[in-house]
């Protein structure tokens, strides 16, 4: 997610539809409590560094 790839680029690499990538990203964002990729990356880095979990 930290790599600046579009949903279309990710989908092409995985052999799936771009809409599938977007739906999975939406689910990840919801789980992390964020609304976009930059916030998701920051949240994941915080969690990996032992930051607050909730």
N, C-alpha and C positions, 0 to 999 in steps of 0.2 A: 504494500500500500504506500510505502514511503517513496517508491519509484514513481515518477510522474508519467504514468501510462494511462491512456484513455480506456474506457470500458471496451471500446472496439478493439484496441490493441491487445488487451488482456484476453478478450473473447477469442480472438484469432489464435493466440498462443495456446489456449486451452481447448480449442475446437468446440466452443459453445456459443450461444447467442449473446450479443451485447446486453440484451434485456435481462438475461440470467445473471450476468455479472453485476448489473445495477441492482437487481433485487437482493443478491447476496450482500452487496455492500450496504444497502439500506438496513438489512438485518444486523450486520456488524455494527453499524452506526447506532442503531437503537439499543443494542446490548451494551455499548460503551457510553450511551447517553450523550451522543454528539450528533451533529447534523451534516458534517462534511469531512472530507478526507484529511485535511490539515489538522483538524481537531482530533480526529481518530488517531492519527500518528502521534500527536502530542500526548493523548491519553494513554496509548499503549506504552510509549516511552516512560511515562510517569509510573505506570504499573510495573514495568520491568525494573525500574530504579527503586522499587519498594515504596512508592508513593501511596496515598490514600486509595482505598479500594471502593469507596462508595460515596 
